Each structure stands twice: as structure tokens, then as C-alpha cells.
Amino acid sequence: MEQTEKIYDVIVIGAGPGGMTAALYASRSNLKTLLLERGIPGGEMNNTAEVENYPGFKSILGPELAERMYESTMQFGAEHVYGDVKRIVVDGDYRIVEAGKKTYKTRAVIIATGSYHRKLGVPGEEQYNGRGVSYCAVCDGAFFKGKKLAVVGGGDSAVEEGTYLTQFAEDVNIVHRRDTLRAQKIIQDRAFKNEKVSFTWDSFVEEIKGDGQKVTGVVIRNKNTNEIIEKSVDGVFIYVGILPQSDAFLDLGITDEEGWIITNEHMETAVPGIFAIGDVRQKLLRQITTAVGDGGEAGNRAFSYIEDLHDRMAAAEAAAETAD
């Protein structure tokens, strides 16, 4: 495995909105900063057609916002390389980041690898992603004013987000593979009382239909009777689970049982010098704005951590010289 010669102050893993903000803050503080990303900078923003809830823009295309953030991030000298991080090794005051066939040495790491939505894996899901298929009601609900929607799932997210969508849509049908919901009772009660919410029980979505441009319907199969029905809908919101991109960090002991990274309010994990931000972090709201806020806090805290590290090293050197 090839090790790079340069020693960085901060390595940011992931170039979504949180990672780019962290790299911006770190490099602006004159820290040697490396941004490591395995794909296109921007993360999930590149899969978002329009963003209407980011301050400063009434509406902006997700890829355009990603590009603007990237340009801003790189202005203070941060480096950017592509790499798929496999693990982090703690080596005294240093952290060794293994990515592909290369290793990078740094004093601090900010993990910003995000999360991903569990997919249904049915025909039409990928084709109409961003064109009627969504995994975020807060992000996309406003695009469906007066429309008919299907929501897939029966947990807290599905039922809560389904109820949220009724402020825009005229009809929301929740499709659940069981005959009872898994959501908390208070969330269930709100949905049952909402006249715009209906339920299709013991069923699963078998296919998402479209006209080549946008979603037009869903094919639903009842698991008990095998009966198939096709519903006309304008959008499908899928909530069958969100998973953290944290496999590379499980051996560090910084995650909960589900793999979400645990931090305090300063984005610090249980391992000194390792921070985590954005959607990979154990938190409730996962949005561009919250990721950006996390990134600013982590970039600032990384600077403080490295300053303290320098002070400790200088004190140790002084003590060694005195002893000699």
C-alpha cells in the first residue's frame, strides 16, 4: 500500500454539503486540508432536481448548488482527491486513512460519508428517481401541490412524512406490507384522523409506472390474496429504511448498534481527533442546512484540537530538553 509523504492537519471524508463546509472552515483556518470523495462532489444534492429550502436561493438545481459549494470550498487551498476509504487507523497523535491502494497521514479526521435510503428494488424506481420517486418529503413535498401520492412503509418516517405531505397533496395513500403500522401510536393517531390519508394493507409495490418523463402510477400486490391493482399517482415516497455509510469505521467503536456515528454537540466522537458530521451522524433531521451547520462546527473544532495538539507536543519537547 502506497503512503503519501505529506502529513495533513485535517482529512475530510466525503464531499457532500457537510464535508465541503468542513473543508472550507479548516482550510480557511490555514490548516493543511484534504477532501477525500469516492464520487462527484455534492453527494445526494446531485440527485436532487430542485432545492427550495436552502437560504439564499428561492430555487436552485441540486447539481448547481453542489458546484457552487465546491468552488467556494476550494478557494483557500484545500486539496481534493478521489478515493474509497476502507478504514481509519489510530497511530498515536496521527490518524492513518486507508483509501484504495493509498494511505494518508493526518492529525484529525472529519467523517462526512452520509447515509443512503434502502431501495425497493422494483422496476421504475431508478428510472423515475427525482422525477416522481422521492425519499424525502421535506425536500420534495412542495412539488406535489394538489397531486395524488403513494407512500411506501409503515414506520415512524413513512407515517409521519405521509401526514406531512397532506399539506400539499390532495390524497396520500400509505402502502404497508403488514396489517398494522409500526409507527409510534401518537404518529399513527394523527394519520388515522387525517381525511387525506388512506391505507393499503398487507401489500407491497411491485412496480412504479411512468410515461418516460414522470411517475404516473404504481402496481401494488396484496401478499395474502395475490391480487394486483394499479393506482394512478403523481409521486411515490419511499420509507423502508435509512442506512449510514459507516462500514469503514465500525471497528473504531464510535457507532451505535445500527451504525450511526455518535457525537456530542461539537461533532466529536469517542476517539479524540475524529469528528463526524451530517447524515452519517446519529441525529433526527437530515438536510443540507443541518449538514452545513455540522460542517462549520467540526471545521472549527478541528482547528482547536490541532492547536491543543501542537501545544502538547511543544510542552513535551520542552520537558525533554529540560531533562537532558
Secondary structure by P-SEA (a helix, b strand, c coil): cccccccccbbbccccaaaaaaaaaaaaaccbbbbbbccccccccccccccccccccccccaaaaaaaaaaaaaccbbbbbbbbcccccccccbbbbbcccbbbbbcbbbbccccccccccccccccccccccccccccccccccccccccccccaaaaaaaaaacccccbbbbbbccccccccaaaaaaaaacccccccccccccccccccccccbbbbbcccccbbbbbbccbbbbcccccccccccccccccccccccccccccccccccccccccccccccccaaaaaaaaaaaaaaaaaaaaaaaaaaaaaaaaaaaac
